[in-house]
């Protein structure tokens, strides 16, 4: 099965499908081990975690981020789509903000016209070589244009070919059902901490016909606080002894990496060369 097919299958089998943000490959391994069937790479996480900059359209395609498609031309959107699919992703979402975008939970967002966003979607759909690769449309219209305009945009985006919809910064649970009823395609709920959206439970979101529940930076935020505590403790006390209970052990790390099987393979190769 293709990555897109596996993602669509997971969506059928887990309702709603929990998708967890993983900031690096090792976190992806841990997420898989505990049972997640889909993982997510956050544009904001890429900007902060890999580049040390805010999520203001500074990261680009080389950082494996889609944002608004990287360019007004359909050719830019097409190139972005092909690159993300080639990297092995099952899905991507593309936003209706202007190129100089902002975080979805911050003020001052500006959107392109409905028509321009539909052109972006059509360009992405046309560019994918595998029809199972998921094109998801994100709309940030609720904050600046209101619910009715956001719903109209969502319907237009689905009509343009978007497989799924991502309404950003939703403030009320009932709104998700309105989007689901309006577009008849799977709806994603972005349950990010410290933003505009309440931290609804899986059960609550299921009752509102949400198909995908996204936690883009939950582990990243926890990791950052843990790292800061270690940095501060070492700097103040000169020793890490008091922090050991909060650390993953070497054995635990090796287990997730399957380290000993690699080491065994090396031993076998060296033994063969000696004989």
N, C-alpha and C positions, 0 to 999 in steps of 0.2 A: 504493500500500500504506500501511496505517496504521503508526505507529511500532511498535506491538506486533507487527504482522505482520512487519515488517522485522527486528525483534529475534529473533523465532522462526525466521525464515528463516536468519539468521546463525548461530543455534544449530545448525541442521541442517548447515550448510556448513563450519563450523569446529569441530573437536572436539579438545580443549575450546575453547570460545570465550574468548579473552582479553578481559577488560573492564578498562579503565584508568581510574583516578580522575583527574578534571580539575577543578581548583579554580576555574577561571574560563573564560569563553568563549574567550579566546585559546588557552589550553591545549587546549581541545577541538578547535580548528582544527589545532593542531600534531599532536595524536593522530590525527585523521582523515587528515592528510597522510601520516603514516608507516604507515598501514594498519590502524589499529584500527577495528573495525566496531561497537563499542559502548563507551560511556563511562559513568562513574559519578560521582555527586555524593555525597560522604561526609557524613553527619551530623556526625561529629567534625571533618571539614574545614570545614564550614559554621560550626560553633561557634568553632573556632580561627581560621580564615582570615578570616571575615567579621565576627565579633563579638568575637574576642579573649577567649573564655571557654572553660572546659573542657567536654567532652562529658558533661554531667550532667543532661540534660533541660532545659537553659536555652533552647536554640533552639526555634523553633516553626514552624508551617505557613507563616507569612509569609516565613521564611527558606528555604523549599522543602526541608523535612526531614520525614520521616514518623515515625521512632522507633516509639513504641507506638500511634500513631493519634491522639494528642492528645485524650484524654477517655475515660471509662469507657463512655459511651453509644455505642450502635451509630450514632447520628446523627453523632457526632464522627468516627468512623472513616469513615463514608460521605462526609462533607464533605471529609475529607482525601483520600480516594481520587479523588473527582471533581476536586478542585483540582489534584492531581498530574497526572492524565490531561489535564486542560484545558491545563496548562502545556506539553504536548507530549511528556511522558515516555512511554517504551515499557513501563516496568515500575516496580514499587516493591516494597520488602520491609517487612514489619511484624513487630515483635518481640514476644516473650512475656514481656518484663520488665514490672515495675510502672511506673507513670507516672514516678516519680522514679528514672529508669534510670541505669545506669553503663556505662562503656566495656566492651565484650564481653571484653576481655582483662585486666580488673581484678577484684580480689576484691570480695566483698560484694554480688554481684548477687542480686536477689530477683525471683521469677517470679510471674505470675498463675497461676491454676489452668488446667489443660488445657481445661476447659470455657469459661472466659472467653476464652482465646486463640482457640478455635474460633469463638466468637461474633464476635470481631474479624474473623476471616477471612471468615466468612459475610457479615458486613456489608459488607466491602470488595468481595467478589465480586458481591453484589447491587447495589452502587452503581455499578459500572462500566457505562458506556453502550456500550462496545466490548468484545466478548468476547475480542479479541486482546490487550488490555491485560493485562500479566502481574501477577498477585498472587503474590508470593513470601513464604513464611513463614520467619522466622528463629527458631531456638530457641537459647537460652543455657543449656539444661538440663544439658549435660555437666558443667560445672564443679561445680555444686551437687548434682545429683541422680544423676549417673552415666550411663553409656552406655545401659543398658537403658531407663531412664526417658526419656532423650532420644530413643531410637528409637521408643518408644511415643507420645511427643508428636508426633514427625514423622509417624507413620502417621495419627494423629488429625487433624493439620493438613491432610494430603493428602486425607483423606476429607471434610474440611470444605470443600474446594474450592481449596486452594492449588495453583497451577500448578507451582511449583518450591519447593525447600527449601534453606535456608541454615543449616546447623549451624555454630554459632560456636565458636571457640577449640578446634578439633580438634587433638589432640596426637599422633596416630598415623595414618599413611597408610591402614592397613587399615580404619580407622573409616569413611572415606568410602565404601568399597565396602559396608559394612554398611548405611549409610543408603540408598545407591542400591538395594540389594537389598530393603530394607524398604518403600520408598515407591513405587518405579517411576515417579518423576517426576525431572526434571533436578535435579542437586545442584550447589550452588555451594561452592567452596572459597575462603575469604577468606585470601589469602596476604599478610598485612600484616606489616611488619617490626617487630621488637622486641616481639612478642607471644608468645602461648602456642603458636602453630602453627609448626612448622618450615617453612623456605622451600623447599617441594617444587617440583621443576621441572614444566613442562608435561607432559613425557613420563611422569613418575612419577604425576601426577594422572590422566592419561589411562588408565594401567594400573589405576587404582582406580575407574574409571567416573565420574569427575567430569566434568560437562558445561560448567561455567563456572568460570574462574579469575579471581578479582578481586584487583586491586592497588589498593586504595582511596586510599592516600596516599603512594605511592612517590615520585612527582614532587614532591609538596608537601614532603616531608621534605628532598629534595635542594635544592629551591628555598629553603627556610628556611635551610639551612646556607650556601648560596651568598650569600644576602642578608646574613646575619650577618657573613660574611667581608668583604663590601664595606663594611658599616657600620663595622666595626672598623678596616679599613684606612684609610678616609677620615678617621676620627676621630683615628687615631694619626699618620698621615703627612701629612694635608692634601691628598692627591692620589690620583686613581684610576688613574693610568698603569699601575701594576703589575697591575691587575685586568682590563685590557682583553681579554686573551686568554681570559678566562673569561666574557665577556659576549657575548650575541647582538648582532650588528651592526645598524645601522639598516637596511641593505639586506636583511638576513635577516628582520627584523621586517616590512618593507614587502612582501616576497615572500609571507609567510604571510597577510598581511592583504589581498593583492591591491590594495595601496594605489594603484598607478599607474593602474589602471582607474578608480578613483573620481576621481582627479585629472583624468584625461582627460575624464571625463563633465562635470566642472565646467567645464573649458576649453571644451568644446563648447557648453555652455549659455551661458556668458558671451560667447562668440563670436557666438552666434545673437542674443543681446540687443543686441549692438553693431551688427549689420548692419541 
